Amino acid sequence: MTLRAILAGTGSALPRTRVSNAELAERVDTSDEWIVERTGIRFRHIAEPDETTATLGAEAARQALAAAGLQPSDIGLIIVATATPDNTFPASATKVQALIGAPDCIAFDVAAVCSGFLYAVSVADSMLRTGAAKHALVIGSETFSRILDWEDRTTCVLFGDGAGAVVLSAEEVADDRGILATRLHAEGKYCDMLYVDGGPSTTGTVGHVRMQGREVFRHAVTNLADVLGEVMEDVGLSATDIDWVVPHQANKRIIDATAKKLGLPAERVVLTVDQHANTSAASVPLALDLAVRDGRIRRGDLVVLEAMGGGFTWGAAVLRV
């Protein structure tokens, strides 16, 4: 028997307001054709004033708890991956804790931008296997619309808001079910290629997203293919063994290029970027929840998660559902 972190439930939440490319073109110098051709994005959800990273994260958490058949009182660890917290402090995880009615437990945020959910999963996996908790809520939640420059069409068309959550439970298993391996990376010398031009310690402001799109694309394809290869090698498996890849939903061209580099057929890649745009740390759990709920991902499937974001940070995880 082996103690592993098992995927017990998934959930997601999207803001009420859904914005099409055509609607966006009414306020930004862009077009549906331009956006779709370069990114594959057709829609995104934009948070209303009463919808925040914490409220969206709490709704996704409630859904994941219901899917796992657990109560908030069962949770011993809450990790929220986000680059857009409700406040500089306290951690949005503590706000989620209060919103769902969970009692005293470990709660903190992880900041690794689009890779944040992978970082949070790796941390939760380690803590569950060392006995810090029996059940963990791992949430990716973002309100990126709050930090977009709506005059910059190269960035504002790319992002959306939303949240995704998973419940991970520590269980003794006799097979290979659960999280089998994770790999994380960071390379800070590229931090000026994707960043926010503000912060408490520098400008005292929130700032806006800035990005060198061509360079980000180039690094993303290489780094994501490499980390997927690494994590599969760690468990002694190859791309042909993968049932589903759930990638970070940044750009369809990046997703397609990464799959092609690994020799993965498109029908084994979960794609939601057309409906949600890039929701940063929320994109992987959002896509995972969708694929679980529509029946594509089933018990026993081998699933690989991967993402890359500002920092640069990137990572991957392989699990048997």
BAGU-653412 format. One line per 10 residues: number of its first residue (from 1); their letters; for each residue x, y, z of N, C-alpha, C, CB. Coordinates in steps of 0.1 Angstrom, whole numbers. Each point is the difference from the previous one (the first is absolute). Glycine has a CB too. Example, Ala and Ser with C-alpha at 12.3 -4.5 7.8 and 13.67 -1.06 7.14 Angstrom:
2
1	as	132:-57:78:-9:12:0:9:12:0:-19:-12:12  15:23:-19:9:11:0:-8:11:8:12:-6:-22
REM end
This chain:
321
1	mtlrailagt	8:-12:0:-8:12:0:9:13:0:-18:-13:12  13:23:-19:8:12:-1:-9:12:3:15:-10:-18  -10:19:26:-8:12:3:1:10:-11:3:-4:25  -14:8:-31:0:10:-11:-11:10:2:10:-17:-15  -8:28:8:-11:10:-1:-9:-4:-12:15:19:10  -28:-21:-6:-10:-5:-10:-9:12:-4:1:-24:10  -4:24:-23:-10:10:-5:-14:-5:4:15:7:-19  -21:0:29:-12:-4:6:-12:8:-6:12:-6:21  -10:18:-26:-11:8:-6:5:12:-7:-15:-8:18  7:13:-27:4:12:-8:-12:10:0:16:-13:-14
11	gsalprtrvs	-13:26:12:-10:10:-1:5:12:-7:-10:-8:21  1:17:-26:4:12:-6:-10:11:1:13:-14:-16  -10:26:13:-9:11:1:4:11:-10:-4:-4:24  -6:9:-31:3:11:-10:-9:12:3:6:-17:-18  -1:29:16:-8:12:2:-12:0:-9:20:12:6  -30:-4:-2:-13:0:-7:1:6:-14:-11:2:22  20:7:-24:1:7:-12:9:-6:-10:-5:21:12  0:-25:-24:7:-7:-10:2:10:-12:-9:-23:7  21:25:-11:3:10:-10:6:-7:-13:4:18:18  -11:-15:-29:5:-6:-13:11:9:-6:-23:-11:-4
21	naelaervdt	30:6:-6:9:9:-7:-6:12:-6:14:-21:-4  -26:18:-2:-7:11:-7:-4:11:10:-9:-16:-16  5:12:28:-3:10:11:13:8:4:-19:-14:8  30:7:-7:12:6:4:5:10:-11:6:-21:13  -9:17:-26:4:9:-11:-7:13:0:5:-20:-13  -16:21:21:-7:13:1:8:10:9:-22:-12:-3  31:7:11:7:9:9:15:0:-2:-18:-4:17  23:-6:-25:14:-1:-3:2:-1:-15:4:-11:23  8:16:-27:3:0:-15:4:-14:-3:7:24:0  -17:-33:-2:3:-14:-4:-11:-6:-7:14:-3:20
31	sdewivertg	-14:-10:-23:-11:-6:-7:0:-15:4:1:16:-20  -13:-22:18:-1:-14:3:10:-8:-9:-25:3:6  26:0:-18:9:-7:-9:15:1:5:-16:4:-20  20:8:24:14:2:4:2:-8:13:0:23:-10  -9:-24:19:2:-7:13:0:-15:-2:-11:19:12  1:-24:-20:-1:-14:-2:12:-6:-7:-25:2:-1  30:6:-10:11:-5:-8:13:-1:9:-10:11:-20  12:-2:29:12:0:8:0:-7:12:4:21:-9  -16:-24:15:-1:-6:13:-10:-11:1:6:22:9  -16:-23:-17:-10:-10:1:-11:4:10:17:-17:-5
41	irfrhiaepd	-16:29:11:-10:5:10:-12:6:-7:19:5:16  -31:-9:-11:-12:5:-5:-9:8:11:0:-19:-17  2:14:29:-7:6:12:9:1:12:-22:-9:-9  18:17:18:6:0:13:-11:5:10:24:5:-9  -22:-8:22:-9:5:10:7:11:8:-11:-23:2  4:34:1:5:12:7:-7:1:13:6:11:-22  1:-10:33:-6:1:13:-7:14:2:17:-16:9  -29:15:-3:-7:12:5:6:5:13:-21:-8:-12  18:20:16:6:5:13:-2:-9:12:-4:23:-9  -8:-30:10:-2:-9:11:6:-14:-1:-21:13:4
51	ettatlgaea	28:-15:-15:7:-13:-3:15:2:2:-19:-8:-16  25:1:25:14:2:2:7:-14:0:-4:20:14  18:-19:-14:7:-12:0:-4:-10:12:19:13:-10  -22:-7:21:-4:-9:12:-14:-5:-2:14:13:14  -24:-5:-19:-13:-5:-2:-1:-11:-11:-9:22:8  16:-20:-19:0:-10:-10:7:-12:5:1:18:-18  10:-17:25:7:-11:6:-8:-8:9:21:12:-3  -29:-5:11:-9:-7:10:-11:-8:-7:4:18:16  -10:-13:-27:-10:-7:-8:6:-12:-6:-12:21:-4  24:-20:-2:7:-12:-5:3:-10:10:10:14:-18
61	arqalaaagl	-7:-9:30:3:-9:12:-12:-8:4:18:16:7  -29:-9:-6:-13:-7:4:-3:-11:-10:-8:22:10  9:-19:-23:-2:-11:-10:9:-12:2:-8:18:-16  21:-15:18:9:-11:1:-3:-8:13:18:14:-12  -21:-7:23:-4:-7:12:-12:-9:-2:9:19:13  -19:-14:-20:-12:-8:-3:3:-12:-8:-14:21:1  23:-19:-11:4:-12:-9:8:-10:8:1:15:-19  6:-11:29:8:-9:8:-8:-6:12:20:13:-6  -32:-8:8:-9:-5:11:6:4:13:-7:-19:-14  13:31:15:6:5:13:-7:13:4:22:-11:-6
71	qpsdigliiv	-19:14:19:-5:12:6:12:10:2:-19:-12:11  16:25:-10:11:9:3:8:-4:12:-13:18:-11  6:-23:21:7:-4:12:10:-12:-2:-20:8:13  19:-15:-24:10:-10:-3:13:5:-5:-19:-15:-5  20:27:1:12:6:-7:10:4:10:-14:7:-19  26:-11:17:11:4:9:10:9:-6:-3:-21:11  2:23:-24:9:9:-8:-7:6:-11:19:-15:6  -17:28:-8:-5:8:-11:11:8:-6:-23:1:10  25:-4:-23:11:8:-7:-7:7:-12:18:-16:7  -17:29:-8:-5:7:-12:11:5:-8:-20:7:13
81	atatpdntfp	21:-11:-26:10:5:-9:-7:12:-7:11:-23:-4  -4:35:5:-6:12:-7:11:10:-1:-22:-5:10  21:13:-21:8:12:-2:-9:13:3:15:-13:-17  -27:11:20:-10:11:1:-7:-2:13:-2:3:-25  8:-3:37:-7:-2:13:-9:12:3:19:-13:8  -29:10:0:-9:10:4:7:12:7:-18:-17:3  28:14:5:8:10:7:14:-4:0:-19:6:14  28:4:-12:14:-3:1:2:-10:11:7:23:-8  -14:-21:19:-2:-11:11:-13:4:7:25:-4:3  -32:-6:3:4:-14:2:-1:-8:-13:-7:2:24
91	asatkvqali	12:-14:-23:0:-9:-11:-15:-3:-4:22:-11:7  -24:10:-20:-14:-3:-5:-5:-13:5:5:14:-20  5:-23:23:-4:-13:5:-7:1:14:20:-10:-12  -16:20:20:-7:1:13:-14:6:-3:22:4:12  -24:4:-22:-13:5:-3:-9:-11:-6:10:23:-5  -4:-32:-3:-8:-11:-5:-4:-9:12:13:0:-22  -4:-2:31:-3:-8:12:-12:5:8:25:-5:2  -25:18:-1:-12:6:7:-13:-1:-8:16:16:11  -15:-14:-24:-11:0:-8:-7:-14:-1:10:18:-13  -2:-29:13:-6:-13:0:-3:-6:14:13:-3:-22
101	gapdciafdv	-9:11:32:-3:-5:13:9:-11:6:-23:7:-5  36:-7:0:9:-10:5:6:5:13:5:-8:-24  -3:-1:34:6:4:12:15:1:-1:-19:-12:12  25:14:0:15:2:0:7:-11:-8:-2:11:23  10:-6:-33:8:-9:-8:12:8:-6:-20:-15:-5  29:8:-2:11:7:-7:-6:7:-12:17:-17:9  -14:30:-11:-5:7:-12:10:10:-4:-24:-4:7  28:4:-20:9:10:-5:-1:0:-15:16:-4:19  -10:15:-25:0:2:-15:14:-4:-6:-17:18:3  16:-21:-15:13:-3:-8:-1:9:-12:2:-24:7
111	aavcsgflya	10:31:-10:1:9:-11:10:-5:-10:-7:20:15  2:-26:-25:9:-4:-11:-7:3:-14:11:-18:15  -20:27:-15:-8:5:-11:-7:-13:-7:16:20:-3  -14:-21:-10:-8:-11:-7:5:-14:4:-2:16:-19  14:-17:25:4:-13:5:-4:-3:15:19:2:-16  -26:8:21:-3:0:15:-8:-13:4:0:24:-1  -9:-29:-7:-8:-12:4:9:-12:0:-20:10:-10  30:-11:1:9:-11:0:9:1:13:0:-1:-25  5:13:28:8:2:12:-8:-4:12:13:18:-11  -26:-14:12:-9:-3:11:-2:-15:2:-11:23:-3
121	vsvadsmlrt	8:-29:-9:-2:-15:1:12:-7:5:-15:2:-19  27:2:15:12:-6:5:2:2:15:11:3:-23  -13:9:27:1:3:15:-11:-9:8:8:24:-5  -20:-24:0:-10:-8:7:3:-14:0:-17:17:-7  22:-23:-4:4:-14:-1:10:-3:11:-5:0:-25  15:8:26:11:-2:10:-6:1:14:17:9:-16  -25:1:19:-6:1:13:-9:-11:4:2:25:-2  -10:-30:-7:-9:-11:2:8:-13:3:-18:11:-14  28:-13:7:8:-12:2:9:0:12:0:-3:-24  2:15:30:7:1:13:-9:1:12:19:10:-13
131	gaakhalvig	-32:-11:10:-10:0:11:-5:14:5:11:-21:7  -8:31:-14:-4:14:5:-15:1:-1:21:9:-8  -28:-17:0:-15:1:-1:-4:-13:-7:-1:25:-2  -12:-28:3:-6:-12:-6:-6:4:-13:-4:-11:22  -3:23:-23:-6:5:-12:4:14:-2:-20:-15:4  23:18:-17:4:14:-4:-9:5:-11:24:-5:7  -26:18:-6:-6:7:-11:11:8:-7:-23:2:12  24:-5:-25:10:8:-8:-7:7:-11:18:-17:5  -17:30:-5:-8:9:-8:8:9:-8:-18:0:17  15:2:-30:5:10:-8:-11:10:-3:17:-16:-11
141	setfsrildw	-15:29:15:-10:10:-2:6:13:-4:-15:-12:17  9:18:-27:5:13:-5:-11:9:-5:21:-12:-7  -18:25:9:-8:11:-6:10:9:-7:-18:-1:18  24:-5:-29:10:7:-8:-5:13:-7:10:-22:-4  -24:23:3:-5:12:-6:3:12:8:-18:-13:-10  21:12:23:3:11:8:14:6:-3:-14:-10:18  23:2:-24:14:5:-3:3:1:-14:7:-11:21  -18:11:-30:3:2:-14:-1:15:-4:-10:-23:-4  19:26:-6:-1:13:-6:-9:-1:-12:24:6:8  -36:-1:-7:-10:-1:-10:3:8:-12:-17:-5:18
151	edrttcvlfg	28:12:-19:4:7:-12:11:-8:-7:-5:22:11  9:-33:-5:11:-8:-7:-7:-12:-5:18:9:16  -20:-10:-29:-8:-11:-6:9:-12:-1:-13:16:-13  26:-15:15:9:-12:-1:-2:-8:13:16:12:-15  -21:-7:26:-1:-7:12:-15:-1:5:23:7:6  -31:3:-7:-13:0:6:-9:-10:-7:3:24:6  -1:-28:-18:-8:-10:-7:3:-14:5:-2:15:-20  13:-17:27:5:-13:3:-6:-7:12:20:7:-12  -25:2:22:-2:-5:13:-15:0:4:23:8:6  -26:-17:4:-14:0:5:1:-3:15:-10:-7:-22
161	dgagavvlsa	-1:7:29:-1:-3:14:-7:-13:3:-1:24:4  4:-31:7:-6:-12:4:8:-7:11:-9:-2:-24  4:-10:28:6:-8:10:-3:-14:-2:-3:19:16  13:-27:-12:-2:-15:0:6:-5:13:1:-1:-26  -6:-11:30:5:-5:13:0:-16:-1:-9:20:12  17:-25:-4:0:-15:2:1:-3:15:11:-4:-23  -16:-7:26:2:-6:14:10:-11:-2:-23:6:9  34:-6:-2:10:-10:1:-1:-7:13:15:12:-16  -15:-25:17:-1:-7:12:11:-10:1:-25:2:0  31:-3:12:11:-10:3:-7:-14:2:15:18:10
171	eevaddrgil	-11:-27:-18:-5:-14:1:11:-10:-2:-23:8:-8  22:-19:15:9:-12:-3:-6:-7:-12:7:-2:25  1:0:-35:-5:-7:-12:9:-11:-4:-10:21:-8  5:-32:2:8:-11:-4:3:0:-15:-11:-13:18  5:23:-25:3:1:-14:7:14:-3:-20:-15:-6  20:20:-6:7:12:-3:-10:12:-1:17:-13:-13  -28:12:20:-9:11:1:6:12:8:-19:-16:-2  16:28:-3:4:12:7:11:8:-7:-6:-11:21  11:21:-14:11:8:-6:13:-8:0:-11:21:7  16:-24:-19:12:-8:-2:13:7:0:-14:-15:-12
181	atrlhaegky	14:28:7:12:8:-1:-4:14:-3:14:-20:-7  -5:29:12:-1:14:-4:14:5:-3:-21:4:14  21:6:-23:13:7:-4:-3:15:0:9:-20:-13  0:28:19:-2:14:0:13:7:-4:-17:-2:18  16:13:-25:12:8:-4:-3:15:1:7:-19:-16  4:27:17:-1:14:-1:13:6:-6:-16:1:20  15:9:-27:12:7:-6:-2:15:0:5:-20:-14  -1:26:25:-3:14:3:6:10:-10:-2:-6:23  12:2:-30:7:10:-10:-10:4:-11:22:-10:6  -33:3:-7:-10:4:-11:-12:7:6:8:-20:-13
191	cdmlyvdggp	-6:25:25:-12:6:7:-6:12:-7:10:-8:21  -2:15:-29:-5:12:-7:-7:-3:-13:19:12:10  -21:-25:-13:-7:-3:-12:-15:-2:2:21:-11:-8  -25:9:21:-14:-1:3:-1:4:15:-4:-19:-17  -2:30:19:0:6:14:-11:10:1:25:-4:2  -26:9:10:-9:11:3:8:12:5:-19:-16:7  17:28:-13:8:11:2:-4:8:13:4:2:-25  -6:-9:35:-3:7:13:0:-10:11:-14:16:-11  14:-11:24:0:-9:11:2:8:13:9:-18:-14  -13:13:26:2:8:12:14:5:3:-19:-14:9
201	sttgtvghvr	29:6:-12:14:4:3:7:8:-10:1:-21:13  -7:23:-25:6:7:-10:-7:13:-4:8:-21:-9  -21:20:5:-7:12:-4:-12:3:10:6:-5:-23  -9:-4:32:-11:2:9:-14:0:-7:15:14:14  -14:-20:-26:-13:-1:-8:-1:-15:-5:1:24:-8  -13:-27:3:-2:-14:-5:7:-2:-13:-22:-1:11  22:10:-20:6:-1:-13:-8:-8:-10:22:1:12  -16:-3:-25:-6:-7:-10:9:-10:-6:-14:20:-5  8:-30:-2:7:-11:-6:8:5:-12:-17:-16:7  30:13:-8:8:3:-12:6:-13:-5:5:24:9
211	mqgrevfrha	-4:-26:-22:5:-12:-5:7:1:-14:-18:-11:12  29:4:-13:7:-1:-13:-5:-13:-6:21:13:7  -32:-12:-15:-7:-12:-4:8:-10:-8:-19:14:-1  27:-10:-8:8:-9:-8:10:-8:8:-2:15:-19  9:-9:28:9:-7:9:-7:-9:9:15:19:-1  -26:-15:7:-8:-9:9:-4:-13:-8:-8:20:13  3:-18:-25:-4:-11:-8:12:-10:-2:-17:15:-12  28:-10:8:12:-8:-3:4:-8:12:7:16:-17  -6:-10:28:4:-7:13:-11:-10:4:14:20:7  -26:-16:-9:-11:-9:5:0:-13:-7:-14:20:5
221	vtnladvlge	15:-20:-18:0:-13:-8:12:-9:5:-11:12:-20  23:-6:21:11:-8:4:-1:-5:14:14:13:-16  -17:-4:25:0:-3:15:-11:-11:3:9:23:5  -21:-21:-11:-11:-9:3:3:-14:-6:-16:20:0  21:-21:-12:3:-13:-5:11:-7:8:-6:9:-23  16:-1:28:11:-6:8:-6:-5:13:17:16:-11  -25:-8:18:-4:-4:13:-10:-11:0:3:23:8  -11:-24:-19:-8:-12:-2:8:-12:-2:-18:14:-10  29:-13:3:9:-12:-2:6:-4:13:4:8:-23  0:2:31:6:-3:13:-9:-7:9:14:20:-2
231	vmedvglsat	-26:-15:4:-9:-6:9:-5:-14:-4:-8:23:6  8:-26:-19:-4:-13:-5:12:-10:2:-16:10:-17  28:-5:16:12:-8:2:1:-4:15:12:12:-19  -16:-2:28:0:-3:14:-8:-12:4:3:24:4  -14:-27:-12:-9:-11:4:2:-12:-10:-16:16:10  26:-15:-19:3:-11:-9:-10:-2:-11:11:-10:19  -18:21:-23:-10:-1:-10:3:9:-12:-17:-5:18  10:3:-29:3:8:-12:-13:7:-4:18:-15:-8  -17:24:-2:-12:7:-5:-11:-9:-4:15:18:-7  -12:-30:2:-10:-9:-5:-9:-6:12:15:-6:-19
241	didwvvphqa	-10:8:31:-7:-5:12:-10:10:5:19:-14:6  -18:27:-11:-9:10:5:-14:-1:-5:20:15:2  -30:-14:6:-14:0:-4:-4:15:-3:-5:-21:13  9:30:-4:-4:14:-2:11:9:4:-24:-6:4  26:17:-11:9:11:4:-10:12:3:21:-8:-14  -19:14:26:-8:12:3:10:11:1:-18:-13:13  20:21:-24:10:10:0:-5:14:5:11:-12:-19  -2:20:23:-3:14:2:-6:6:-12:18:2:16  -30:5:-15:-7:4:-11:3:15:-3:-19:-16:6  31:18:-12:5:13:-3:-3:4:-15:18:-3:18
251	nkriidatak	-15:-6:-27:0:2:-14:-1:-13:-7:13:22:3  -23:-23:-12:-2:-13:-7:13:-4:-8:-25:5:-1  31:5:-5:12:-3:-8:11:-6:9:-6:19:-15  8:-14:28:10:-6:9:-4:-14:3:5:23:10  -18:-25:-7:-5:-14:3:2:-9:-11:-17:10:15  14:-6:-27:1:-9:-12:15:-3:-3:-21:10:-9  30:1:10:14:-2:-2:6:-10:10:1:23:-10  -5:-21:23:6:-9:10:-5:-15:-2:0:20:16  -12:-22:-20:-5:-13:-2:7:-6:-12:-22:6:9  24:2:-20:7:-5:-12:14:-4:3:-14:14:-14
261	klglpaervv	21:-6:23:14:-3:3:1:-13:8:5:24:0  -15:-28:7:0:-12:8:-7:-12:-7:-1:14:20  -4:-11:-32:-7:-10:-8:-13:-4:6:22:-8:-6  -29:17:13:-13:-3:6:-11:4:-9:10:3:23  -20:-12:-26:-11:4:-8:-9:10:7:0:-22:-10  -6:31:2:-8:11:5:-12:-5:8:7:14:-19  -12:-25:15:-12:-5:7:3:-5:15:-9:-7:-22  22:7:26:3:-3:14:4:12:8:7:-22:-8  -9:34:2:3:12:7:-13:8:3:22:1:-12  -24:2:25:-12:8:4:2:14:-3:-5:-16:19
271	ltvdqhants	-4:22:-27:1:13:-5:-12:9:5:13:-8:-20  -11:18:27:-11:9:5:4:15:-3:-6:-17:18  18:20:-24:4:13:-1:-10:8:-9:24:-7:2  -31:0:-11:-10:7:-9:-11:6:8:6:-15:-18  -10:9:29:-11:4:8:4:9:12:-12:-21:-7  23:19:13:4:6:12:12:10:-1:-8:-20:11  15:20:-23:12:8:-1:10:-5:10:-12:20:-9  23:-12:12:10:-4:9:-4:5:14:18:1:-18  -21:-11:27:-4:4:13:11:-3:10:-23:-5:-5  36:5:0:12:-1:8:-1:-12:9:2:25:0
281	aasvplaldl	0:-24:13:0:-11:9:-13:-8:1:17:12:13  -27:-7:-18:-13:-7:0:-2:-9:-12:-10:19:12  18:-17:-23:-3:-6:-13:1:-16:1:8:21:-11  2:-26:17:2:-15:1:-12:-6:8:25:3:-2  -28:2:14:-11:-7:8:-13:3:-7:13:2:21  -15:9:-27:-13:2:-8:-1:-10:-11:1:24:5  9:-26:-13:0:-10:-11:-2:-14:6:14:15:-14  -7:-18:25:-1:-13:6:-14:-3:4:24:2:8  -30:7:-1:-14:-1:5:-10:-3:-12:6:15:20  -4:-7:-30:-9:-2:-12:1:-14:-6:3:25:-5
291	avrdgrirrg	10:-30:4:2:-13:-6:-5:-11:9:19:10:-13  -18:-8:26:-5:-10:9:-15:0:0:20:3:15  -27:8:-15:-14:1:0:-7:-4:-13:2:18:17  5:-16:-28:-7:-4:-13:4:-15:-3:1:24:-8  6:-31:17:2:-14:-2:13:-4:-8:-24:-2:2  31:12:-7:12:-4:-7:11:-6:9:-5:19:-16  7:-13:27:10:-5:9:-7:-9:10:15:20:-2  -11:-33:3:-7:-10:8:10:-7:9:-17:-3:-18  11:-4:28:8:-7:10:10:-10:-8:-19:2:17  31:-1:-13:10:-9:-6:8:7:-11:-14:-19:6
301	dlvvleamgg	10:31:-11:7:7:-10:13:6:5:-21:5:-11  31:-6:3:13:7:3:0:14:-6:12:-22:0  -11:32:9:-2:14:-4:13:8:3:-25:-2:4  29:10:-13:11:9:2:-5:15:0:16:-17:-11  -12:24:21:-3:14:1:13:8:-2:-19:-4:16  18:16:-23:12:7:-3:-3:15:-1:11:-20:-11  -1:29:14:-2:14:-1:13:8:0:-23:-3:11  23:15:-17:11:9:1:-5:14:1:14:-15:-14  -8:23:23:-4:13:2:12:10:3:-22:-9:8  18:21:-5:10:10:3:10:-4:11:-17:17:-7
311	gftwgaavlr	29:-13:5:10:-3:10:14:-2:-7:-18:-11:14  19:3:-24:-9:-10:-4:-1:-12:10:5:6:-24  -17:-11:26:-2:-12:7:-7:-10:-9:-1:12:22  4:-25:-20:-7:-10:-7:0:-13:8:6:11:-22  -15:-20:18:-1:-13:8:-10:-9:-6:7:12:20  -6:-25:-15:-9:-10:-5:-3:-10:11:9:3:-24  -20:-10:23:-3:-11:10:-7:-11:-8:-3:16:19  6:-28:-15:-7:-12:-6:-7:-7:11:18:-2:-18  -31:-2:16:-8:-7:9:-9:-10:-6:1:20:14  -4:-30:-7:-10:-10:-4:-13:3:8:18:-18:-5
321	v	-28:21:-3:-13:4:6:-6:-11:8:-4:17:-18
REM end
